[in-house]
Amino acid sequence: MMLARTLGSALGSLRDHPLRSFLTALGIVVGVASVVAVIGLFAGLDRMVGDQFAGMGANVLQVRAETSIEEEMRGERNVITYDDYQRLSARLTGASAISPVFELTDGRQSVRHGRSELPTRVIAATRRYQGSGSITLASGRFLSDEDSHARRRVVVLGDGVVERLNLTHDAVGEFIQINNQWMKVIGIAAPKGRILGFSQDDFVLIPFETGVSLLAASARPNLTISLTPREGVENATLVRQVNALLARDTNGRSRDYIKVETSSELAGTFTNITRIGGVVAGCIVAVSLLVGGIGVMNIMLVSVTERTREIGIYKALGATRKQIRVQFLAESMVVAGSGGLLGVLMGCLLCLAVSALVPGLPLTLPPWWSWLLAFLFSAAVGVFAGYLPAMRAASVDAVISLRRE
């Protein structure tokens, strides 16, 4: 009963000064909304990464070369070469499919159509890249094994390249130039949108063997090779076979930089990165909650000064120091708690709005625990921010306060 009366009195006091109460809670609202929105957006990013890797299949293995920071600083680069791909193709018995892919050079290639010219990524790939790269076609067809074996000069264009070259989406059959080499357009990929501001549609795909034929004699492309185990062959067995074949280079030196990972492991790595990023970003944004708490404390201290005579009347009527202290703590908690609830609502709406505006980002609400955590933290901020004003209010002398005008 006492608690209900105290909360009712606190709400009544706040209703008497609605603008001041709103401005007091505004810092809490912004802080909570920021925390909830950031956690929700990172949850959506985590889901998007998981969906993209799920399209590759759980049993697909990726073979890649890893270069450490120290090696990069020395100007060294570890690569998986075309010879490695040929060795796997000829001697790897545990894989039912081997799909290599590489970018034509480290830099961007010049692509031209008519008077339009732009730099973009040119990727040499096989027909299996359509699945591993999660590419759907808007028109035309994808690369085939025959295209690669015959080294045909054909391309599949990303939607972004089509727009920037001023081509239409029925441009199948048109010709473009890649570094002055004529190529025929056989397909156009459906748009995939952007991730964190980077376009997923800025690419040109050419057959793998065509890409090899266009390389300079001294070029060392860095291949990434996708492997699909044969039926009955476990991933661990296939990993051991790959490591045995690629463990040493032609000079007998160890190649411990060769990494073989399943798509689920890669997805787990990216998931951990996004989750850690979400926690770090959430902690940084949570600082705004502390700033909001300082605002609550400041306003409550001003309120104590303004209500000195009111406090004196309460004491004259028999209110104890404890009751005065609880009254001001209750007001601070109600302000912070209501700001927390409004902040949770605004954070969810902000998360939905950003998800709707960013192509490819799933429409994801923040997890329930972020709502609870943000609200409890805002309530704790209310207690922290209201403690000093409550102690000051409780220490007001009744006789002196009644003399104030």
Buried (B, 14 or more C-beta within 10 A) or exposed (E): EEEEEBBEBBBEBBEEBEEBBBEBBBBBBBBBBBBBBBBBBBBBBBBBBBEBBEEBBEBBBBBBBEEEEEEEEEEEEBBBBBEBBEEBEEEBEBBEEBBBBBBBBEEBBBBBBEEEEBEBBBBBBBBBBBBBBBBEBBBBBBBBEEBBEEBBBBBBBBBBBBBBBEBEBEBBEBEBBBEEEEBEBBBBBEBBEBBEEEBBBBBBBBBBBBBBEBBEEEEBBBBBBBBBBEEEBEBEBBBEBBBEBBEEEEEEEEBEBBBBBBBBBBBBEBBEEBBEBBEEBBEEBBEBBBEBBEBBBBBBBEBBEEBBBBBBEBBEEEBEBEBBBBBBBBBBBBBBBBBBBBBBBBBBEBBBEBBEEBEBBBEBBBEEEBBEBBBEBBBBBBBBBBBBBBBBBBEBEBEEBBEEE
